[in-house]
Amino acid sequence: MKAAAFLYPWDVVGDPDAPARLADLGIRQVTLASAYHSTRALTPRHPRHRIVTAAHAAVLYPPGDRWQGREPRPYAAGDWAPGDAYGEAARALSDAGLDVHSWVVLAHNSRMGEDHPATSVVNAYGDRYSWAPCIAQPATRAYLTDLAAEAAVRPGRPGRPGQETRGTELESCGWYGLAHLHAHDKIGGVALGEAGQYLMSLCFCGACREGYAEQGLDPDELTAAVRRALEPVWRGGHEGDGWPAVEKLIGADLAAATRAWREKTARTLQETVVAAVRAAAPAGFQVLLHADPVPYHCGANAGVDPAHILSVADGVVVPCTGGAHLLEPFAARAGDGAVLAANLTVVSGMGGSPATLAADAARAAELGATELRLYHAGLASDADLAHVAKALSHAK
């Protein structure tokens, strides 16, 4: 089964040994970040540094001319990824015999929310989530669509035919909500449960208020209903998980109407983004989405309808570190040739289990996985990578 590892450009740029070291793991592909959110990352093997601080969401290449005079527009990286860091890393990895696919983070951008507050999700209490662009707003959708096309389809080296980037994986291509490892998070004091998370992730910006009205709702009445429903949650009540818990909190009709608006908005964004990437890409360019099979979920793994997304994209990358069960809804609807990539964390310090990778990969294959994604080759220790190499050598 084909295995690919996630990587940042700064894991490669300035470390001439990195490409061969990665190839020796037994992976065939690197999924390399080209547009990424703010982060602080360990680089345990780099000859020049041990910590990289990406101060804000940025593209890791020079932004193109399409952004001149536009707002919002992508931010260039600072000294953590200067110039065309993505291109430099992609060329080195390609020269080592590895396929390179871009890794594009879309609706997750704190800098954008800070500079353009009106673009953010607004909850029922009027609080703005600066990290979560509202995907219902036309200007934001246009920004995300153009960003996806540019960041996904990176050109090859000058003077040589072809290109290093052979496909893309789109993260956060849907709704982002309350749950987010943002700064020093202090939001775990009240157990919201899945239902509370959903209600706290509903957006009430102008575009979403219009959307709720299209569903026959009065936005002001919906806001009040959400606040009333959350009162027992703030007192320590927990209505449980799953969609029935949402219906219990605000009623089945209101719940269905909000869900209809949000799912339509996410589906149409996903269709538009994938179409834009394909229009910019050469033939055979693979487009995958990081996805969760529960359509009302939001976050890095966007909630999707499995049948719909597999009719739009070439496949999905599915979080499987907590178990591979999320693969099953996709496997039940996947046609021939669809990629179902099981995403397994192999960094033991981040909750991964590289020592059980072989068994976890076998279980994922039983549930329908056709490929593996390993998070994250640049963050893992030498001991973690040794487990990866051993597991992949046995899989050959």
Protein Blocks (a to p, Z undefined) as FASTA:
>chain_A
ZZdddddfklmgopaklmmmmmmnopabdcddfbdcddddddfkbckbmbdcdfbdcdfb
dcdfklgoiacddddddfklgcjlklmmmmmmmmnopacdddddfbdcfklmmmmmmlpc
cdfkopacfklccfkbmklmmmmmmmmmmmmmccddehiacjfblbdcdehiacddfbcc
ehjadklmpcgbjmlmmmmmpccbfklmmmmmmnopafklmmmmmmmmmmmmmnopaebe
cjklmmmmnojklmmmmmmmmmmmmmmmmmmmmmmmmmmpcehiacdddddfbfkbgcjb
dcddfklmmmmmnbdcddfknopklmmmmmmmccehiacdddddfbfknopafklmmmmm
mmmmmnopabdcdddfklpcfklmmmmmmmmmmmZZ
